[in-house]
Amino acid sequence: GVVYGEDPSEGFVRGRRFLHPKLSFTFMAPPGFTLDNTAQAVLGLKDGGGEALRLDVVSVPAEQSLPDYLKSGWMENVNAASVEELTVNGFPAATATASGEQWSFRLYALRFGSDVYRFIFAAKNKSAQIDRSFRESVFTFRRLSLQEIEQVHPLHIRIVTVGAGDTAETLARRMAITDQPLERFRVLNGLSATDRLKPGDKVKIVVE
């Protein structure tokens, strides 16, 4: 079938969870976030747009410490006094805050194998509670087990026949999508909110 919406080599979004079988890691975005996977980064936005996140991977020389890396200028206005080292599920890491005109940032750099994973969390109205939700998100970062890697499958489009009693709602519930399944179902099938399905119609749904 047709692979839906994502390149398997780049990882998978499943609700708030992101899984990357090839790089063998996973993490969970904070509550209320929707994730979007691009070739360059995993991007996340919270409902309402007041919080955002970005995760990407860079090469950092082994001899450069993570606190030094955070202060090395790739991100502007890093508060040097805020830099601290920590360990995230066994991985060496460092964190710092930075400020912009409209956004406050919380950065994490995490060493995973030969790469450094950069989490940039942004909030328009920073609070201790928001900062804690960012921290909890980073602490969901971990290595995938072999079993988990084998269980991750790309989503595919399947053609199904509408049965008696089927509606857009019941068909959307069968989709392997937790984020706005009804809207995605309508878009996939070119349906407006008022279009009704008839038994025997052929429609597309997204399945694993």
C-alpha positions as CSV (number, residue, x, y, z in Angstrom):
1,G,0.0,0.0,0.0
2,V,0.9,3.7,-0.1
3,V,3.0,4.8,2.8
4,Y,1.1,7.7,4.5
5,G,2.6,10.9,5.6
6,E,6.0,10.0,6.7
7,D,9.3,8.6,5.6
8,P,10.1,5.5,7.7
9,S,13.8,6.3,7.7
10,E,13.1,9.6,9.4
11,G,11.1,8.2,12.3
12,F,7.4,8.1,13.2
13,V,5.0,10.4,15.0
14,R,2.4,8.6,17.1
15,G,0.3,11.2,18.9
16,R,2.8,12.8,21.4
17,R,5.3,10.1,21.0
18,F,8.2,10.2,18.4
19,L,10.0,7.0,17.5
20,H,13.1,6.7,15.3
21,P,13.8,3.0,14.6
22,K,17.0,3.8,12.6
23,L,18.6,6.0,15.3
24,S,16.8,3.8,17.9
25,F,15.4,6.4,20.2
26,T,12.0,7.6,21.4
27,F,10.7,10.6,23.3
28,M,7.3,12.0,24.3
29,A,6.3,15.7,23.8
30,P,4.6,17.6,26.7
31,P,0.8,17.3,27.0
32,G,-1.2,19.2,24.4
33,F,1.6,19.1,21.8
34,T,1.2,18.0,18.2
35,L,4.4,16.7,16.6
36,D,5.5,17.2,13.0
37,N,8.4,15.2,11.5
38,T,10.5,17.0,8.9
39,A,13.8,15.9,7.3
40,Q,15.7,18.4,9.4
41,A,14.0,18.3,12.8
42,V,11.1,17.1,14.8
43,L,8.9,20.1,15.4
44,G,6.1,20.4,18.0
45,L,3.5,23.0,18.8
46,K,1.1,23.2,21.7
47,D,-2.6,23.9,21.1
48,G,-3.0,27.6,21.1
49,G,0.6,28.2,19.9
50,G,2.0,29.5,23.2
51,E,4.6,26.7,23.4
52,A,6.8,25.0,20.8
53,L,9.7,22.6,20.6
54,R,12.4,21.5,18.1
55,L,14.6,18.4,18.3
56,D,17.5,17.9,16.0
57,V,20.8,16.0,15.8
58,V,24.2,17.6,15.4
59,S,27.8,16.4,15.6
60,V,29.8,17.8,18.5
61,P,33.5,16.9,19.0
62,A,33.9,14.5,21.9
63,E,36.4,16.8,23.6
64,Q,33.9,19.7,23.7
65,S,31.8,19.5,27.0
66,L,28.1,19.9,26.7
67,P,28.0,23.0,28.9
68,D,30.6,24.6,26.7
69,Y,28.6,23.6,23.6
70,L,25.5,25.3,25.0
71,K,27.5,28.5,25.4
72,S,29.3,28.2,22.0
73,G,26.9,30.6,20.1
74,W,24.7,28.3,18.1
75,M,21.8,29.7,20.1
76,E,21.7,33.4,20.9
77,N,21.3,35.0,24.4
78,V,22.0,31.8,26.4
79,N,22.1,32.7,30.1
80,A,25.6,31.4,31.1
81,A,24.6,31.3,34.8
82,S,21.7,28.9,34.0
83,V,23.9,26.2,32.5
84,E,23.9,22.9,34.4
85,E,25.0,19.4,33.7
86,L,22.7,16.4,34.3
87,T,22.2,12.8,33.3
88,V,19.1,11.8,31.3
89,N,18.4,8.1,31.5
90,G,22.1,7.3,31.5
91,F,23.0,9.9,28.8
92,P,25.3,12.8,29.6
93,A,23.3,16.1,29.2
94,A,23.4,19.8,29.9
95,T,20.7,22.4,30.0
96,A,20.4,26.2,30.0
97,T,17.9,28.9,29.5
98,A,17.9,31.6,26.8
99,S,15.7,34.6,26.1
100,G,14.4,36.2,23.0
101,E,12.0,39.2,22.5
102,Q,8.8,37.2,22.5
103,W,9.9,33.7,23.6
104,S,11.8,32.2,26.5
105,F,13.8,29.1,25.7
106,R,14.9,26.0,27.6
107,L,17.7,24.1,25.9
108,Y,18.9,20.6,26.4
109,A,21.9,19.0,24.8
110,L,22.2,15.2,25.2
111,R,25.0,13.0,24.0
112,F,23.7,9.8,22.4
113,G,26.5,7.7,20.7
114,S,28.6,10.0,18.6
115,D,25.9,12.6,18.2
116,V,24.4,15.4,20.3
117,Y,20.6,15.7,20.4
118,R,19.4,19.3,20.8
119,F,16.0,20.0,22.4
120,I,14.8,23.6,22.1
121,F,11.7,24.3,24.1
122,A,10.0,27.7,23.7
123,A,7.3,29.4,25.7
124,K,5.7,32.8,25.3
125,N,4.8,33.0,29.0
126,K,7.4,31.1,30.9
127,S,6.4,29.5,34.2
128,A,7.9,26.9,36.6
129,Q,5.1,24.5,35.6
130,I,5.9,24.9,31.9
131,D,9.6,24.4,32.6
132,R,8.8,21.3,34.5
133,S,6.7,19.9,31.6
134,F,9.7,20.5,29.3
135,R,12.0,18.7,31.7
136,E,9.6,15.8,32.0
137,S,9.5,15.6,28.2
138,V,13.3,15.4,27.9
139,F,13.3,12.7,30.6
140,T,11.2,10.4,28.3
141,F,14.1,10.3,25.9
142,R,15.5,6.8,25.8
143,R,16.9,4.1,23.7
144,L,14.4,1.9,21.9
145,S,14.6,-1.9,22.6
146,L,15.0,-4.2,19.7
147,Q,11.5,-5.5,20.2
148,E,10.1,-1.9,20.0
149,I,12.0,-1.3,16.8
150,E,10.5,-4.4,15.2
151,Q,7.0,-3.3,16.2
152,V,7.1,0.2,14.6
153,H,5.4,0.1,11.2
154,P,4.8,2.9,8.8
155,L,1.2,3.9,8.3
156,H,-0.5,2.8,5.1
157,I,-3.6,3.8,3.2
158,R,-6.2,1.0,2.8
159,I,-9.3,1.1,0.6
160,V,-12.4,-0.1,2.5
161,T,-16.0,-0.5,1.5
162,V,-18.5,1.6,3.5
163,G,-20.9,-0.8,5.3
164,A,-24.4,-0.2,6.5
165,G,-24.3,2.0,9.6
166,D,-20.8,3.3,8.8
167,T,-20.3,7.1,9.1
168,A,-17.3,9.3,8.6
169,E,-17.0,9.1,12.4
170,T,-17.0,5.4,12.7
171,L,-14.5,5.0,9.9
172,A,-12.2,7.7,11.3
173,R,-12.1,5.7,14.6
174,R,-10.6,2.8,12.7
175,M,-7.7,4.8,11.6
176,A,-4.3,4.5,13.2
177,I,-4.2,8.2,13.9
178,T,-4.9,9.8,17.3
179,D,-4.5,13.4,16.2
180,Q,-7.8,14.7,14.6
181,P,-8.7,11.4,12.8
182,L,-12.1,12.7,11.5
183,E,-10.5,15.8,9.9
184,R,-7.7,13.6,8.4
185,F,-10.3,11.1,7.1
186,R,-12.3,13.9,5.4
187,V,-9.2,15.4,3.8
188,L,-8.0,12.0,2.6
189,N,-11.3,11.3,0.9
190,G,-12.1,14.9,-0.3
191,L,-15.2,15.1,1.9
192,S,-16.8,18.2,3.3
193,A,-18.4,18.2,6.8
194,T,-21.8,17.8,5.2
195,D,-21.0,14.9,2.8
196,R,-22.7,11.7,3.7
197,L,-21.3,8.2,3.0
198,K,-23.4,5.5,1.3
199,P,-23.0,1.8,1.9
200,G,-20.9,0.4,-1.0
201,D,-18.8,3.6,-1.3
202,K,-15.1,3.0,-1.4
203,V,-13.1,5.2,1.0
204,K,-9.5,5.4,2.1
205,I,-8.4,4.9,5.7
206,V,-5.0,5.0,7.3
207,V,-3.9,1.8,9.0
208,E,-0.6,0.4,10.4
